[in-house]
Amino acid sequence: MLNSNHVLTALFLLVLPHAASANSLADKFTPGTPYYFNDFDPGQKPWQPGQYLNLEEVYKNYQYYEIVFDQDGNGITVNRYLRGNKENSEKYLVLPDKSLRKE
């Protein structure tokens, strides 16, 4: 017969890595602050914003993205820039599985 403590410990160890990755994006990025990236792939599952750069690093590029995280960490606003001019802005909802859905 299995010891219930061993079963609970095994379940905890299996779930722990998933719980750690389920942190809100607001825990990693300051809400309302613009972050700059060389690229943006909304189809990536789970979506990870990658390494952000400072404005000077991306401004020299033909195209770059500015991402602003919502206060609750459940949404993002993505602004695409071409040659330093804002071309468009899109809002995405961050789903529980960390994929994105365009609003």
Buried (B, 14 or more C-beta within 10 A) or exposed (E): EEEEEEEEEEEEEEEEEEEEEEEEBBEEBEBEEEBBBBEBEBEEEEBEBBEBBEEEEBEEBEEBBBBBBBEEBBBBBBBBBEEEEEEEEBBBEBEEEBBBEEE
